[in-house]
Amino acid sequence: MVKRLVSNMINKNRHLKMADSLYGVILQRRAELLEQGLTAVSFQFPGQFESRVSDMLHSEEFKIMALPGLVVGATHNWSGKRVFFLHVPKTAGTSVRLALIKSVGTPAFEFYNRIPSIEQSMRELENNFWPLWVGHQNVSSFPSDMNGLTIFRESRSRILSTYRQRGRMALMKNPHMLDSETLEKKKSQARTTISTPFGTWLNTSFRMKNLGYFIPPEEGTKYRSKEFKSYINKISESGLEQILNESLSRFTHAAWSHDEPAILRAISEISGRETTELPRENVYPNLKGYPPQVLDSEAIAELNTIQDKESILYKVAHEHGLVPLLSKSEADDLFEITAKRLGFTFG
């Protein structure tokens, strides 16, 4: 009897210490008395230690409160390159992101607004400790002491590709392993896009022009808001050039999406490690089921207007030594090749 009591006391004390250690190591804090007691009791049952560790590692508290601090400590003495990649959609950015991760040698903080709570926590920590940031974000959202990389694409081609990409989900299964509710929502949105003539979609749905990624919003204005879009439209050409000069000074490297050798050089130089190939990502077969789309004179005129509006971005980027300017014939060839590949015809 005495031996059993002593054994129980020893086990109880051991379990209490294990519980306290678990909270300290994983959640980076002391356990409350109730937490410590309940956790210690659970250790008396088979498999509960592993279960408790798993629960802690998947908890919001660990992700929001503990993980950023652990990352700070782990990267405090980081001596490698510190890079951000402004990923404009439909510019071969997924391949570039994966190549950057491999070349820089660290996972990326994928700044795509996927987990708002973690994003907010990273912001509050000043987040300058993490060496590689990537995302569909405004240039002002990235840490200011990093070297920037971005990829440009001929404007009209990017818009055609955006339209097709937004309708693609209606014709595919579930490539991103979404839950059933989210999948159905995405498919519904895609069915709406795929049944909307391109010209109508262009006038009613295409809102975020390329320029929006490179113009910091006014103080108090949220990026992607109606106020932000209105602000962009009101900026004079001289004012726009001044803003872009400042924004593009954040970038040390850029390339055109069709120029793979230039992309590889840019990744190699900004990461400090040679990159010899891009992974092939988001390369889809020609899917049957797309309604035929005709680029009539009105749609082409609107595309040309957007191209003209964005030309100042490429002009300033060229002046900063980031990319060569495309001639009119080069731009037209890229546009026509993309249109044909994506099933558009000229009316």
C-alpha positions in Angstrom: 0.0 0.0 0.0 2.8 2.4 1.0 4.8 1.6 -2.1 1.7 2.2 -4.2 1.1 5.6 -2.6 4.7 6.6 -3.0 4.6 5.4 -6.6 1.5 7.4 -7.3 3.0 10.6 -5.7 6.1 10.2 -7.8 4.1 9.7 -11.0 1.8 12.7 -10.1 4.8 14.9 -9.6 6.4 13.6 -12.8 3.3 14.2 -14.7 2.9 17.8 -13.3 6.5 18.6 -14.3 5.9 17.1 -17.8 2.8 19.2 -18.2 4.6 22.4 -17.1 7.5 21.6 -19.5 5.1 21.0 -22.3 3.5 24.4 -21.9 6.9 26.1 -21.6 8.5 24.4 -24.6 5.5 24.6 -27.0 3.4 27.6 -25.9 6.3 29.5 -24.4 4.5 30.2 -21.0 3.9 28.6 -17.7 0.7 26.5 -17.4 -2.1 27.7 -15.3 -2.8 25.4 -12.3 -5.9 24.0 -13.8 -4.2 23.4 -17.2 -1.3 21.8 -15.4 -3.5 19.5 -13.4 -5.8 18.4 -16.2 -2.9 17.8 -18.5 -1.1 15.8 -15.8 -4.2 13.6 -15.2 -4.5 13.0 -18.9 -1.0 11.6 -19.0 -2.2 8.6 -17.0 -3.9 7.2 -20.1 -2.2 5.6 -23.1 -1.6 7.9 -26.1 -2.5 11.1 -24.3 1.0 12.6 -24.3 1.2 12.5 -28.1 -2.4 13.7 -28.4 -1.7 16.7 -26.1 1.4 17.6 -28.1 -0.5 17.5 -31.3 -3.3 19.6 -29.9 -0.9 22.3 -28.8 1.0 22.4 -32.0 -2.2 22.9 -34.0 -3.7 25.4 -31.6 -4.4 29.0 -32.5 -2.4 30.1 -29.4 0.7 28.3 -30.7 0.3 29.8 -34.2 -0.4 33.3 -33.1 1.4 33.8 -29.8 4.3 31.3 -29.8 5.4 30.5 -33.3 6.4 34.0 -34.4 8.6 34.4 -31.3 10.3 31.0 -32.0 10.9 32.1 -35.6 12.5 35.3 -34.4 14.9 33.4 -32.3 15.6 30.8 -35.0 16.4 33.5 -37.6 18.1 36.1 -35.4 21.5 35.4 -36.8 20.3 34.9 -40.4 23.2 35.8 -42.6 21.7 35.0 -46.0 19.9 37.3 -48.4 16.7 39.0 -47.3 14.2 39.1 -50.2 10.6 40.0 -50.9 8.7 38.9 -54.1 5.8 41.0 -55.1 3.7 38.4 -56.9 1.5 40.0 -59.5 -1.1 37.4 -60.5 -0.7 35.6 -63.8 3.0 36.5 -64.3 4.5 33.0 -63.8 4.8 33.9 -60.1 4.1 30.5 -58.7 7.1 29.1 -60.4 9.2 32.0 -59.3 8.1 31.7 -55.7 9.1 28.0 -55.6 12.4 28.7 -57.2 13.1 31.5 -54.8 12.3 29.3 -51.8 14.8 26.7 -53.0 17.4 29.3 -53.9 17.2 31.5 -50.7 17.2 28.3 -48.6 14.3 29.0 -46.3 10.5 28.6 -46.4 8.6 31.8 -47.5 6.2 33.7 -45.4 3.4 33.5 -47.9 1.7 36.8 -47.6 -1.6 36.1 -49.4 -4.1 37.0 -46.7 -4.8 33.3 -46.1 -4.6 33.3 -42.3 -5.5 36.9 -41.1 -4.8 36.2 -37.4 -1.2 35.0 -38.1 -0.7 37.8 -40.6 -1.8 40.4 -37.9 0.5 38.8 -35.4 3.5 39.0 -37.8 2.7 42.6 -38.4 2.7 43.4 -34.7 6.1 41.8 -34.4 7.5 44.2 -37.1 8.1 40.9 -39.1 11.5 42.1 -40.4 13.1 39.0 -39.0 11.8 36.6 -41.7 14.2 36.4 -44.7 11.7 35.7 -47.5 8.3 37.2 -48.1 6.1 36.5 -51.1 2.5 37.5 -52.0 -0.2 39.3 -53.9 0.4 42.4 -51.9 0.9 46.1 -52.3 4.6 47.1 -52.3 4.1 49.1 -49.1 3.1 45.9 -47.2 6.6 44.3 -47.4 9.4 45.0 -44.9 11.3 48.1 -46.0 14.9 46.7 -45.6 14.6 43.9 -48.0 15.6 43.6 -51.7 12.6 43.3 -54.0 11.9 41.2 -57.0 8.8 41.2 -59.3 7.8 39.9 -62.6 6.0 41.9 -65.3 3.8 40.6 -68.1 2.4 42.2 -71.3 -0.7 43.8 -70.0 -3.3 42.5 -72.4 -2.0 38.9 -72.1 -2.2 39.1 -68.3 -5.8 40.1 -68.5 -6.8 37.4 -70.9 -5.1 34.8 -68.7 -6.8 36.2 -65.6 -10.2 35.7 -67.2 -9.5 32.1 -68.2 -8.0 31.3 -64.8 -11.1 32.6 -63.0 -13.3 30.3 -65.1 -11.1 27.3 -65.0 -12.4 26.0 -61.7 -15.8 25.3 -63.3 -14.3 22.7 -65.6 -11.9 21.0 -63.2 -12.2 18.8 -60.2 -10.6 19.9 -56.9 -6.9 20.6 -57.6 -6.4 22.6 -54.4 -8.2 20.1 -52.0 -10.8 22.6 -50.9 -13.5 21.7 -48.5 -16.9 21.1 -50.1 -18.5 24.4 -49.1 -15.5 26.5 -50.4 -15.2 24.3 -53.5 -18.9 24.9 -54.4 -18.5 28.6 -53.8 -15.5 28.7 -56.1 -17.2 26.7 -58.8 -20.2 28.9 -58.6 -18.0 32.0 -59.1 -16.2 30.2 -62.0 -19.5 29.2 -63.7 -20.5 32.9 -63.6 -17.2 34.0 -65.1 -17.3 31.3 -67.8 -20.8 32.2 -68.9 -20.0 36.0 -69.0 -18.7 37.3 -72.3 -15.1 38.5 -72.0 -16.0 42.1 -72.9 -18.7 42.3 -70.2 -16.4 40.8 -67.6 -13.7 43.2 -68.5 -16.0 46.2 -68.0 -17.7 45.0 -64.8 -15.4 42.6 -63.0 -11.8 43.4 -63.8 -10.9 46.0 -61.2 -7.3 45.6 -59.9 -5.0 46.8 -62.6 -1.3 46.1 -62.4 -0.5 49.6 -61.1 -2.4 49.0 -57.9 0.4 46.8 -56.6 3.0 49.5 -57.0 1.1 52.5 -55.6 1.0 52.8 -51.8 -2.5 53.6 -50.5 -3.1 56.9 -48.8 -2.9 56.8 -45.0 -6.2 55.5 -43.6 -7.1 53.9 -46.9 -7.1 50.1 -47.3 -5.5 48.4 -50.2 -8.0 47.0 -52.7 -10.8 49.2 -51.3 -13.0 51.4 -53.5 -11.3 54.5 -52.1 -7.9 53.1 -53.1 -9.1 52.4 -56.7 -10.6 55.9 -56.9 -7.4 57.4 -55.6 -5.4 55.7 -58.3 -7.7 57.0 -61.0 -7.3 60.6 -59.8 -3.5 60.7 -59.8 -2.0 62.8 -62.6 0.6 61.3 -64.9 3.4 63.4 -63.4 2.2 62.4 -59.9 2.0 58.7 -60.9 5.5 58.8 -62.3 6.8 60.3 -59.1 5.1 57.6 -57.0 6.3 54.8 -59.2 9.9 56.1 -59.1 9.8 55.8 -55.3 8.1 52.5 -55.3 10.3 50.8 -57.9 13.4 51.9 -56.0 12.4 49.2 -53.6 13.2 46.6 -56.3 16.7 45.4 -57.2 15.5 42.9 -59.7 12.7 42.3 -62.2 12.0 40.4 -65.5 9.4 39.9 -68.1 7.4 36.7 -67.6 8.2 35.5 -71.2 12.0 35.9 -70.7 13.0 32.8 -68.7 16.8 33.4 -68.9 16.2 36.9 -67.4 14.0 35.4 -64.6 16.7 32.8 -63.7 19.4 35.6 -63.6 17.2 37.7 -61.4 16.5 34.9 -58.9 20.2 33.9 -58.9 21.4 37.4 -58.3 18.9 38.4 -55.6 19.3 35.1 -53.7 23.0 34.7 -54.1 22.7 31.2 -55.3 22.6 30.1 -59.0 19.2 29.0 -60.2 19.2 27.0 -63.5 15.5 26.1 -64.0 12.0 27.0 -63.0 9.5 24.5 -61.8 6.5 24.1 -64.1 3.5 25.0 -62.0 -0.1 25.8 -62.9 0.4 24.5 -66.4 -3.0 23.3 -67.5 -4.0 21.4 -70.6 -6.4 23.0 -73.0 -9.7 22.2 -71.3 -12.7 21.5 -73.5 -15.9 23.3 -72.4 -14.8 26.9 -72.6 -17.4 28.9 -74.6 -15.7 30.5 -77.6 -14.7 34.1 -76.9 -14.5 36.8 -79.6 -12.3 39.8 -79.0 -14.4 42.5 -80.7 -13.3 46.1 -81.3 -14.7 47.4 -78.0 -12.9 44.7 -75.9 -9.7 45.3 -77.8 -10.0 49.1 -77.3 -10.5 48.6 -73.6 -7.5 46.3 -73.4 -5.4 48.9 -75.3 -6.6 51.6 -72.8 -5.4 49.5 -69.9 -2.1 48.8 -71.7 -1.6 52.5 -72.3 -2.3 53.3 -68.6 0.2 50.7 -67.4 2.9 51.7 -69.9 4.2 54.3 -67.4 5.0 51.4 -65.0 7.2 49.7 -67.5 8.8 53.0 -68.6 9.8 53.8 -65.0 11.0 50.2 -64.4 13.1 50.5 -67.6 14.6 53.8 -66.3 15.5 52.0 -63.1 17.4 49.4 -65.1 14.9 46.6 -64.1 13.6 45.5 -67.6 14.0 46.4 -71.2 11.0 48.1 -72.9 8.9 46.0 -75.2 8.5 47.3 -78.7 5.0 47.6 -80.1 5.5 44.5 -82.4 6.9 42.5 -79.4 3.9 43.4 -77.3 1.4 42.6 -80.1 3.1 39.3 -80.8 2.8 38.2 -77.1 -0.8 39.3 -77.0 -1.8 37.4 -80.1 0.1 34.3 -79.0 -1.6 34.3 -75.6 -5.1 35.0 -77.2 -4.7 32.0 -79.6 -3.4 29.7 -76.8 -6.3 30.6 -74.6 -9.0 30.1 -77.2 -9.8 33.8 -78.1 -10.5 34.8 -81.7 -10.4 38.3 -83.1 -13.7 39.6 -84.5 
